[in-house]
Amino acid sequence: MPENKLKANLRKAVAESPISDVFEDRHPDASEKEWAEKTLAPTLNRTPEKPIGAATGTNLDENGRARFSTISNAPIRRLYTQADLPADWNYDQYLGYPGQAPYTRGIHSTGYRGKLWTMRMFSGFASPEETNQRYKYLLEHGGGGLSVAFDLPTLMGYDSDHPASEGEVGKCGVAIDSLEDMEILFDGISLENVTTSMTINSPASVLWAMYLVVAEKQGAEWKKISGTIQNDILKEYIAQKEYIYPPAPSMRLVIDTFEFGSKFTPRFNTISISGYHIREAGSTALQELAFTIYDGVEYVEWARRRGLEVDDFGPRLSFFFNAHNDFFEEIAKYRAARKIWYRLMKDRFGAKNDRTRLMRFHTQTAGVSLPAQQPMNNIARVALQALAAVLGGTQSLHTDAYDEALALPTEEAARIALRTQQIIAFESGVAQAVDPLGGSYFVEKQTLDMEKGAFEYFEKLDQMGGMVKAIERGYPQKEVAEASYQYQRAVEANEKITVGVNDFVIEEGSPHILYIGESVARTQEKKLNILRSRRSSEEVQRRLDALKHAAAKNPTAGSNGNISEVNTMPYIIDAVRAYATVGEICEALRQVYGTYTEISVT
């Protein structure tokens, strides 16, 4: 028989063998081959494998074998060994020690043994008065930091009495219209002694200005306060769609905060580059990782064009990731993220400051994964997601309430979410060792695959001219939409099981939820009327005109460590001090920049 026919027959036999996947794209050693032939093969012949979490007959490969995959549809082998790692894999190059480059095992050499992650509970609803009471409740029950959820009108830069705000005031977060509301929100809470994260994007510089002025009124020094503004406008165009202005002027406002923060608020993170919302829109874990980090690349590029040095603002860049259901995939994502960011900062941008090369990130459990059906099951989901975030080395963590899909969390649901973190911290034992899964063949292979896949995306985005250009072409939007469609199709085909939704279904009654009525809107409207009657309208208008004048100029790099003359932040702060409202300040910028309408891309 000719040699090529022999090889073809051999390949056919291997493909049809129940253990053929042992030999695909890898080179197992003699002991693994022996195990596969003598132990594994007889077992598979007696009892074929069945896909976990899929209906009978689904998830089979072209050879009729069970196909196992992550929630992002990446294939999973039966067993991982040294054969799954590169031939040149070595500890120092690919893994390293905690607190040392490439930071795969974490940015702190002692992990959580010296300091636990910050338990930063995301909260905001109804009026500033009611949210203030919830903040005090969370802090009294062991919360370590605050995270502000704003309502939709605030997120879109409208006051509560604007026609576009009708029906939305206080519903998905707290209504903040003016400095007065921000003062109420943090009444009795020392901003010098608590870290605060604010989930705000298009009007981020306005809400940050209000926070800084409140701190100033409390007697706090700006250089001592710490926290984060989300301020990530790129992911809004990709996923969440809460944008106001076109991309270029929006990026200008972000860079203004970088420049201002570098000089005046050295402990405050002026951006939280957010993959969370990309994942909530339906992306895979890899897409979340790649698009988020490349958004970070885009911000660095724009800041350098302003004349800023990467080591001046780089230490204040932070990230925000999702914690989804696929336990090991999520852990690998976080580990890969640190390594990738280190490589980019060192090799692409030449960062010299070690802190610039460190990726610091916050994590929130996946709201999109928490169905309304059998909501108490979500307590288990959140616990697993939070555990993955901790094992992945997060710096801070928010755990969603079990009633996430139904309404804003009740006080009881918020407390259970916080207690989930505390049980992980103080009872599970996982915080006692640094990167306890480091060296796992499975985790290390997934980490390497994440890293490789991310750089493949980076190459495509570079060829498009960067993320802003890619967004204008609709590339990341299409990628996320396709991934979302494929996952939903798999759920509807019962290829992916969601307990209580497409399997293990029961009849259930309506749960108790937190309801926000329209009285909040009426209260906010009254407060606005009183505010406008007692402030100086002439002074407000003068400061808004000054802001418009500054916004209309093209910024240039500052000299001798000073901010550029046309940085908008000082003008926004001046307007805030005069009690100009969120809507008025954003409208002033609308008059200069216009608004953005996404172009449909097919």
ZAVORO-309331 format. One line per 4 residues: number of its first residue (from 1); their letters; for each residue z, y, x of C-alpha. Coordinates in Angstrom, 2 decimals, padded with zeros to 5 digits. Layout:
<bakols>
NUM) A) Z:Y:X | ...
</bakols>
This chain:
<bakols>
1) MPEN) 000.00:000.00:000.00 | -000.91:003.45:001.44 | 001.99:005.49:002.81 | 001.49:008.41:000.37
5) KLKA) 001.64:005.98:-002.60 | 004.83:004.46:-001.25 | 006.35:007.94:-001.06 | 005.22:008.70:-004.61
9) NLRK) 006.79:005.51:-005.92 | 009.98:006.27:-004.04 | 010.15:009.77:-005.54 | 009.55:008.31:-009.01
13) AVAE) 012.32:005.76:-008.53 | 014.73:008.43:-007.34 | 013.87:010.69:-010.28 | 014.48:007.90:-012.77
17) SPIS) 017.70:006.78:-011.13 | 020.94:007.76:-012.89 | 022.22:009.08:-009.54 | 019.05:010.93:-008.49
21) DVFE) 020.78:014.30:-008.84 | 023.04:013.36:-005.92 | 020.02:013.63:-003.59 | 018.25:016.70:-005.00
25) DRHP) 018.09:019.72:-002.67 | 020.94:018.47:-000.52 | 021.72:015.93:002.21 | 024.81:013.86:001.38
29) DASE) 026.47:011.96:004.18 | 026.68:008.17:004.35 | 030.03:007.92:002.58 | 028.82:009.97:-000.41
33) KEWA) 025.64:007.90:-000.65 | 027.72:004.73:-000.62 | 030.00:006.13:-003.33 | 026.98:007.10:-005.44
37) EKTL) 025.36:003.69:-005.17 | 028.41:001.43:-005.43 | 030.77:003.37:-007.70 | 028.87:006.06:-009.56
41) APTL) 025.65:004.21:-010.48 | 027.38:001.27:-012.23 | 029.54:003.68:-014.19 | 026.53:005.71:-015.35
45) NRTP) 024.68:002.56:-016.38 | 027.63:001.49:-018.53 | 028.55:004.93:-019.86 | 025.91:007.68:-019.60
49) EKPI) 027.21:011.23:-019.31 | 027.29:013.53:-022.32 | 027.07:017.33:-022.09 | 030.43:018.96:-022.66
53) GAAT) 030.42:021.52:-025.44 | 027.02:020.58:-026.85 | 025.84:018.60:-029.83 | 024.49:015.07:-029.30
57) GTNL) 020.90:015.04:-028.06 | 020.91:018.59:-026.72 | 021.08:019.80:-023.12 | 019.01:017.02:-021.59
61) DENG) 016.79:017.50:-018.54 | 013.18:016.33:-018.17 | 014.41:012.87:-017.17 | 016.62:012.51:-020.23
65) RARF) 019.85:013.00:-018.29 | 022.71:015.15:-019.51 | 022.34:018.73:-018.29 | 025.52:020.60:-017.42
69) STIS) 025.49:024.36:-016.94 | 027.65:027.47:-016.82 | 027.88:029.87:-019.74 | 025.11:031.81:-017.94
73) NAPI) 022.97:028.65:-017.92 | 023.21:028.05:-014.17 | 023.12:024.29:-013.44 | 026.31:022.49:-012.39
77) RRLY) 026.32:019.34:-010.31 | 028.66:016.44:-010.97 | 030.35:016.70:-007.59 | 030.42:019.29:-004.82
81) TQAD) 030.87:018.38:-001.16 | 030.08:019.78:002.27 | 026.44:018.84:001.57 | 026.19:021.66:-000.98
85) LPAD) 026.97:024.34:001.62 | 024.51:025.66:004.24 | 024.19:023.56:007.37 | 025.58:026.45:009.43
89) WNYD) 028.48:027.12:007.04 | 031.57:028.12:008.97 | 034.88:029.65:007.96 | 034.69:032.92:009.86
93) QYLG) 031.16:033.91:008.83 | 031.13:032.81:005.20 | 034.76:033.02:004.19 | 037.11:034.82:006.57
97) YPGQ) 040.78:035.59:006.11 | 042.31:037.70:003.33 | 042.39:041.38:004.24 | 039.58:040.92:006.80
101) APYT) 035.80:041.21:006.57 | 033.85:040.04:004.66 | 036.79:040.11:002.18 | 035.62:037.04:000.24
105) RGIH) 039.26:035.95:000.05 | 040.60:039.34:-001.02 | 041.19:042.85:000.29 | 044.94:042.37:000.84
109) STGY) 046.24:039.93:003.44 | 049.25:039.01:001.28 | 047.39:038.79:-002.04 | 049.87:039.37:-004.87
113) RGKL) 052.93:038.38:-002.81 | 053.52:042.01:-001.84 | 052.38:043.65:-005.07 | 051.13:042.24:-008.37
117) WTMR) 048.01:043.54:-010.03 | 048.51:046.54:-012.32 | 048.91:045.46:-015.93 | 046.84:048.26:-017.39
121) MFSG) 046.67:047.96:-021.16 | 043.69:049.65:-022.83 | 044.83:051.56:-025.88 | 043.87:054.47:-028.07
125) FASP) 043.63:054.93:-031.82 | 043.92:057.51:-034.56 | 045.65:060.73:-033.46 | 047.00:061.74:-030.02
129) EETN) 050.51:061.63:-031.53 | 050.19:057.98:-032.62 | 048.57:056.87:-029.36 | 051.32:058.61:-027.38
133) QRYK) 053.86:056.42:-029.16 | 051.83:053.27:-028.37 | 051.70:054.24:-024.68 | 055.45:054.64:-024.56
137) YLLE) 055.83:051.26:-026.30 | 053.59:049.53:-023.73 | 055.36:051.15:-020.78 | 058.75:050.16:-022.20
141) HGGG) 057.56:046.53:-022.46 | 056.46:046.28:-018.84 | 052.99:047.81:-018.71 | 052.25:049.22:-015.27
145) GLSV) 049.49:051.69:-016.09 | 047.67:053.30:-018.96 | 044.03:053.02:-019.99 | 042.73:055.45:-022.59
149) AFDL) 040.30:054.39:-025.32 | 038.55:057.38:-026.90 | 036.95:057.47:-030.33 | 033.18:057.59:-030.76
153) PTLM) 032.91:061.36:-031.40 | 034.78:062.08:-028.16 | 032.60:059.59:-026.28 | 029.50:061.37:-027.58
157) GYDS) 030.80:064.87:-026.89 | 031.46:065.98:-030.47 | 034.54:067.57:-031.99 | 036.25:065.86:-034.92
161) DHPA) 034.91:068.43:-037.39 | 031.27:068.02:-036.35 | 029.05:066.48:-039.09 | 028.08:063.63:-036.72
165) SEGE) 031.76:062.67:-036.44 | 032.18:061.90:-040.13 | 033.72:058.46:-040.67 | 034.36:057.80:-036.97
169) VGKC) 037.33:059.98:-036.07 | 040.13:057.92:-034.49 | 038.50:054.62:-035.46 | 037.63:052.97:-032.12
173) GVAI) 039.97:055.06:-029.99 | 041.98:058.24:-029.92 | 040.46:061.55:-031.03 | 040.64:064.18:-028.28
177) DSLE) 039.16:067.57:-029.11 | 040.93:069.96:-026.74 | 043.48:070.45:-023.99 | 046.09:070.64:-026.74
181) DMEI) 045.31:067.05:-027.77 | 045.49:065.88:-024.16 | 048.89:067.52:-023.80 | 050.12:065.66:-026.89
185) LFDG) 048.62:062.38:-025.66 | 050.74:062.44:-022.49 | 053.79:064.19:-023.85 | 056.90:062.74:-022.19
189) ISLE) 054.83:060.70:-019.71 | 054.92:061.92:-016.10 | 051.37:061.87:-014.75 | 052.69:061.90:-011.20
193) NVTT) 054.47:058.59:-011.85 | 051.88:056.62:-013.82 | 048.28:055.69:-013.07 | 045.80:056.37:-015.86
197) SMTI) 042.31:055.05:-016.42 | 040.06:056.82:-018.90 | 037.10:055.03:-020.44 | 034.80:058.01:-020.78
201) NSPA) 031.27:058.52:-019.47 | 028.93:061.30:-020.62 | 031.81:063.80:-021.13 | 033.83:062.29:-018.25
205) SVLW) 034.10:065.52:-016.26 | 035.39:067.34:-019.37 | 038.14:064.81:-020.17 | 039.06:064.55:-016.49
209) AMYL) 039.38:068.34:-016.34 | 041.76:068.19:-019.31 | 043.83:065.50:-017.59 | 044.06:067.58:-014.40
213) VVAE) 045.16:070.67:-016.31 | 047.84:068.67:-018.17 | 049.11:067.39:-014.81 | 049.12:070.97:-013.55
217) KQGA) 051.11:072.11:-016.58 | 053.64:069.32:-015.90 | 054.11:070.68:-012.39 | 052.35:067.74:-010.72
221) EWKK) 050.22:068.22:-007.61 | 046.64:067.08:-008.01 | 046.76:065.41:-004.61 | 049.58:063.16:-005.82
225) ISGT) 048.21:061.95:-009.15 | 046.24:058.72:-009.28 | 044.01:056.96:-011.73 | 040.35:056.45:-012.61
229) IQND) 037.67:057.95:-014.79 | 034.95:055.50:-015.77 | 032.20:058.11:-015.35 | 029.50:055.41:-015.00
233) ILKE) 026.48:056.85:-016.77 | 023.96:054.30:-015.46 | 025.46:051.40:-017.40 | 025.25:053.55:-020.53
237) YIAQ) 021.46:053.62:-020.24 | 021.43:049.88:-019.45 | 023.88:048.59:-022.03 | 026.32:050.70:-024.01
241) KEYI) 023.96:053.57:-025.00 | 026.65:056.26:-025.26 | 024.70:058.84:-023.29 | 024.09:062.53:-024.05
245) YPPA) 021.89:064.04:-021.34 | 018.84:062.69:-019.48 | 019.50:060.54:-016.37 | 018.95:063.15:-013.65
249) PSMR) 021.35:065.86:-014.95 | 023.83:063.12:-015.90 | 023.79:061.91:-012.30 | 024.30:065.49:-011.13
253) LVID) 027.53:065.71:-013.19 | 028.77:062.43:-011.69 | 028.12:063.60:-008.13 | 029.92:066.87:-008.94
257) TFEF) 033.05:064.84:-009.66 | 032.63:062.91:-006.38 | 032.44:066.16:-004.45 | 035.34:067.80:-006.29
261) GSKF) 037.54:064.70:-006.04 | 036.94:064.37:-002.30 | 038.57:067.76:-001.77 | 041.20:068.08:-004.48
265) TPRF) 042.21:064.61:-005.80 | 042.22:062.16:-002.86 | 044.14:059.47:-004.81 | 042.01:059.59:-007.95
269) NTIS) 039.00:057.29:-008.35 | 036.18:059.46:-009.65 | 034.16:056.52:-010.94 | 034.66:052.99:-012.17
273) ISGY) 031.26:051.34:-011.77 | 031.24:049.13:-014.79 | 029.69:045.74:-015.27 | 031.96:045.09:-018.22
277) HIRE) 029.65:046.65:-020.79 | 026.55:045.07:-019.26 | 028.18:041.68:-019.79 | 029.31:042.61:-023.30
281) AGST) 025.66:043.40:-024.10 | 024.77:039.78:-023.30 | 023.94:039.63:-019.60 | 024.60:036.62:-017.42
285) ALQE) 027.39:036.72:-014.84 | 024.77:037.17:-012.10 | 023.10:040.08:-013.90 | 026.48:041.72:-014.42
289) LAFT) 027.22:041.36:-010.72 | 023.82:042.51:-009.47 | 023.24:045.46:-011.79 | 026.80:046.74:-011.39
293) IYDG) 026.76:046.70:-007.61 | 023.28:048.19:-007.48 | 024.48:050.98:-009.78 | 027.01:051.61:-007.01
297) VEYV) 024.18:051.74:-004.49 | 022.40:054.32:-006.65 | 025.48:056.55:-006.86 | 025.89:056.42:-003.08
301) EWAR) 022.23:057.33:-002.58 | 022.50:060.34:-004.90 | 025.73:061.50:-003.27 | 024.14:061.35:000.17
305) RRGL) 021.25:063.47:-001.06 | 023.88:066.06:-002.02 | 025.00:066.00:001.60 | 028.19:064.02:001.10
309) EVDD) 029.26:061.54:003.75 | 029.83:058.03:002.43 | 033.24:057.81:004.12 | 034.33:061.01:002.35
313) FGPR) 033.86:059.68:-001.19 | 033.46:055.93:-000.66 | 037.20:055.11:-000.72 | 037.35:056.47:-004.29
317) LSFF) 034.57:054.26:-005.66 | 036.03:051.52:-007.86 | 034.52:048.80:-010.01 | 035.16:047.27:-013.43
321) FNAH) 034.19:043.69:-014.27 | 034.26:041.42:-017.28 | 036.29:038.19:-017.39 | 034.33:035.75:-019.53
325) NDFF) 034.94:032.16:-020.57 | 033.35:030.20:-017.71 | 036.39:029.94:-015.47 | 034.89:029.06:-012.08
329) EEIA) 031.74:031.15:-012.54 | 033.89:034.24:-013.06 | 036.05:033.53:-009.99 | 032.92:033.09:-007.86
333) KYRA) 031.53:036.38:-009.22 | 034.55:038.36:-008.07 | 034.63:036.74:-004.64 | 030.90:037.37:-004.14
337) ARKI) 031.27:040.99:-005.27 | 033.67:041.84:-002.44 | 031.47:040.22:000.16 | 028.29:041.92:-001.12
341) WYRL) 029.87:045.38:-001.24 | 031.17:044.97:002.30 | 027.68:044.05:003.53 | 026.06:046.98:001.72
345) MKDR) 028.58:049.56:002.92 | 028.46:048.30:006.51 | 024.77:047.51:006.95 | 022.93:049.69:004.43
349) FGAK) 025.07:052.83:004.54 | 026.79:052.58:007.93 | 030.29:053.18:006.58 | 032.87:053.43:009.36
353) NDRT) 036.03:053.75:007.25 | 037.47:050.33:006.42 | 038.54:051.58:002.99 | 034.95:052.49:002.16
357) RLMR) 033.96:048.86:002.72 | 036.63:047.50:000.38 | 035.73:046.70:-003.21 | 038.59:047.53:-005.55
361) FHTQ) 038.09:046.46:-009.15 | 039.68:046.40:-012.56 | 039.03:043.53:-014.95 | 039.10:043.28:-018.73
365) TAGV) 038.86:040.06:-020.68 | 035.65:039.59:-022.64 | 035.89:041.22:-026.05 | 032.47:039.82:-026.96
369) SLPA) 033.83:036.28:-026.52 | 036.57:036.73:-029.14 | 035.25:035.78:-032.58 | 036.71:036.91:-035.87
373) QQPM) 036.97:033.27:-037.01 | 040.37:031.67:-036.28 | 041.47:034.73:-034.27 | 044.68:033.10:-032.99
377) NNIA) 042.45:030.87:-030.83 | 041.61:034.01:-028.90 | 045.08:034.01:-027.32 | 044.03:030.88:-025.38
381) RVAL) 040.65:032.37:-024.48 | 042.24:035.57:-023.17 | 044.76:033.59:-021.10 | 042.01:031.59:-019.37
385) QALA) 039.91:034.70:-018.75 | 042.89:036.59:-017.35 | 043.76:033.65:-015.09 | 040.22:033.68:-013.70
389) AVLG) 040.53:037.41:-012.96 | 043.80:036.85:-011.11 | 042.46:033.91:-009.12 | 039.45:036.11:-008.31
393) GTQS) 041.71:038.81:-006.87 | 041.54:041.69:-009.35 | 043.54:044.87:-008.62 | 044.29:045.63:-012.26
397) LHTD) 043.83:043.82:-015.54 | 043.59:044.47:-019.26 | 044.00:041.55:-021.62 | 042.35:041.94:-025.02
401) AYDE) 044.32:041.44:-028.20 | 043.51:038.37:-030.27 | 042.37:040.53:-033.21 | 039.77:042.36:-031.09
405) ALAL) 036.87:041.40:-033.38 | 038.64:042.58:-036.51 | 040.09:045.99:-035.70 | 042.09:047.93:-033.17
409) PTEE) 045.08:045.82:-032.07 | 048.30:045.77:-034.02 | 051.51:046.37:-032.09 | 052.27:042.64:-032.11
413) AARI) 048.79:041.72:-030.84 | 049.03:044.29:-028.04 | 052.43:042.91:-027.00 | 051.12:039.31:-026.91
417) ALRT) 048.22:040.46:-024.73 | 050.64:042.07:-022.29 | 052.96:039.05:-022.34 | 049.96:036.85:-021.42
421) QQII) 049.65:038.72:-018.12 | 053.37:038.53:-017.51 | 053.43:034.76:-018.05 | 050.57:034.35:-015.56
425) AFES) 052.40:036.58:-013.06 | 055.91:035.21:-013.35 | 055.61:031.64:-014.65 | 052.31:030.08:-013.58
429) GVAQ) 052.81:030.20:-009.80 | 049.21:031.29:-009.13 | 050.26:034.57:-007.51 | 052.22:032.84:-004.77
433) AVDP) 049.24:031.81:-002.60 | 046.39:034.05:-001.49 | 042.99:032.94:-002.87 | 044.25:029.45:-003.72
437) LGGS) 040.73:028.22:-004.59 | 039.24:029.33:-001.28 | 037.53:026.41:000.46 | 036.74:024.58:-002.77
441) YFVE) 033.21:023.26:-002.32 | 032.41:024.10:-005.93 | 033.75:027.66:-005.77 | 032.21:028.37:-002.36
445) KQTL) 028.78:027.12:-003.51 | 028.91:029.23:-006.65 | 030.00:032.23:-004.57 | 027.04:031.79:-002.23
449) DMEK) 024.64:031.37:-005.17 | 025.95:034.59:-006.74 | 025.49:036.45:-003.47 | 021.95:035.15:-002.96
453) GAFE) 020.93:035.90:-006.54 | 022.32:039.44:-006.35 | 020.32:040.31:-003.24 | 017.17:038.96:-004.90
457) YFEK) 017.75:041.44:-007.74 | 018.44:044.21:-005.20 | 015.04:043.61:-003.60 | 013.29:044.03:-006.95
461) LDQM) 015.24:047.19:-007.76 | 014.49:048.67:-004.32 | 010.78:048.07:-004.90 | 011.03:049.98:-008.19
465) GGMV) 012.52:052.99:-006.42 | 016.17:052.56:-007.42 | 018.16:052.06:-010.60 | 017.21:055.33:-012.33
469) KAIE) 013.51:054.47:-011.96 | 014.20:050.88:-013.09 | 016.05:052.15:-016.18 | 013.15:054.44:-017.04
473) RGYP) 010.87:051.38:-016.86 | 013.29:049.41:-019.02 | 013.74:046.63:-016.45 | 017.51:045.99:-016.58
477) QKEV) 017.52:046.51:-020.35 | 014.87:043.80:-020.80 | 016.69:041.40:-018.47 | 019.92:041.77:-020.42
481) AEAS) 018.18:041.50:-023.79 | 016.47:038.27:-022.78 | 019.71:036.74:-021.49 | 021.50:037.72:-024.70
485) YQYQ) 018.76:036.16:-026.80 | 018.83:032.89:-024.83 | 022.60:032.58:-025.17 | 022.54:033.28:-028.91
489) RAVE) 019.73:030.75:-029.33 | 021.84:028.13:-027.50 | 024.83:028.81:-029.77 | 022.74:028.56:-032.91
493) ANEK) 021.21:025.32:-031.64 | 024.71:023.96:-030.91 | 023.84:023.67:-027.23 | 026.90:025.84:-026.56
497) ITVG) 030.00:025.29:-028.66 | 032.28:028.13:-029.72 | 035.42:026.61:-031.20 | 035.92:027.76:-034.77
501) VNDF) 032.45:029.28:-035.03 | 029.84:026.52:-034.77 | 032.26:023.58:-034.54 | 035.86:022.82:-035.55
505) VIEE) 035.46:025.23:-038.47 | 038.17:025.68:-041.13 | 038.73:027.75:-044.24 | 041.02:030.69:-043.50
509) GSPH) 042.52:033.72:-045.17 | 042.25:037.36:-044.20 | 044.58:038.38:-041.33 | 046.69:041.51:-041.15
513) ILYI) 044.83:044.27:-039.28 | 045.44:047.84:-038.20 | 043.56:050.20:-040.54 | 042.71:053.77:-039.57
517) GESV) 042.13:055.98:-042.59 | 040.36:059.31:-043.01 | 043.59:061.30:-042.84 | 043.24:061.39:-039.04
521) ARTQ) 039.98:063.33:-039.35 | 041.50:065.83:-041.76 | 044.49:066.36:-039.43 | 042.24:066.91:-036.43
525) EKKL) 040.12:069.38:-038.39 | 043.22:071.42:-039.28 | 044.37:071.44:-035.66 | 040.95:072.68:-034.56
529) NILR) 040.99:075.51:-037.10 | 044.43:076.65:-035.92 | 043.40:076.37:-032.26 | 040.28:078.47:-032.73
533) SRRS) 042.17:081.14:-034.64 | 044.78:081.71:-031.93 | 042.77:081.42:-028.70 | 040.54:084.17:-027.29
537) SEEV) 037.03:083.44:-028.55 | 035.59:086.04:-026.18 | 037.23:084.39:-023.16 | 036.05:080.94:-024.25
541) QRRL) 032.47:082.19:-024.60 | 032.60:083.95:-021.23 | 033.68:080.75:-019.50 | 031.10:078.64:-021.35
545) DALK) 028.37:081.08:-020.28 | 029.56:080.78:-016.67 | 029.37:077.00:-016.96 | 025.81:077.16:-018.31
549) HAAA) 024.79:079.45:-015.47 | 026.22:077.04:-012.88 | 024.72:073.99:-014.58 | 021.26:075.58:-014.51
553) KNPT) 021.31:075.87:-010.71 | 020.35:073.10:-008.32 | 023.42:072.13:-006.28 | 023.32:072.10:-002.52
557) AGSN) 025.70:070.52:-000.05 | 028.98:072.28:000.61 | 029.82:073.39:004.12 | 032.99:073.04:006.18
561) GNIS) 034.50:070.65:003.66 | 034.09:073.07:000.73 | 032.43:072.10:-002.52 | 029.02:073.56:-003.30
565) EVNT) 028.98:076.88:-005.11 | 027.29:075.38:-008.18 | 029.51:072.34:-008.63 | 030.23:072.32:-012.38
569) MPYI) 033.82:071.02:-012.15 | 035.56:074.39:-011.47 | 033.68:075.94:-014.38 | 034.60:073.08:-016.72
573) IDAV) 038.25:073.38:-015.69 | 038.13:077.13:-016.39 | 036.74:076.45:-019.88 | 039.42:073.81:-020.52
577) RAYA) 042.18:076.21:-019.50 | 040.87:078.66:-022.13 | 041.11:075.81:-024.70 | 037.38:075.37:-025.15
581) TVGE) 036.86:072.09:-027.00 | 035.10:068.93:-025.87 | 032.29:069.64:-028.32 | 031.85:073.24:-027.17
585) ICEA) 031.70:072.33:-023.48 | 029.28:069.45:-024.08 | 027.13:071.67:-026.30 | 026.94:074.26:-023.51
589) LRQV) 025.60:071.54:-021.20 | 023.22:070.29:-023.93 | 021.71:073.77:-024.06 | 020.91:073.51:-020.35
593) YGTY) 020.04:069.83:-019.94 | 018.85:068.76:-023.36 | 019.52:065.28:-024.73 | 018.05:061.87:-023.96
597) TEIS) 016.19:059.52:-026.26 | 015.50:056.06:-024.90 | 011.85:055.08:-024.78 | 011.19:051.68:-026.35
601) VT) 009.84:049.30:-023.72 | 008.17:046.03:-024.73
</bakols>
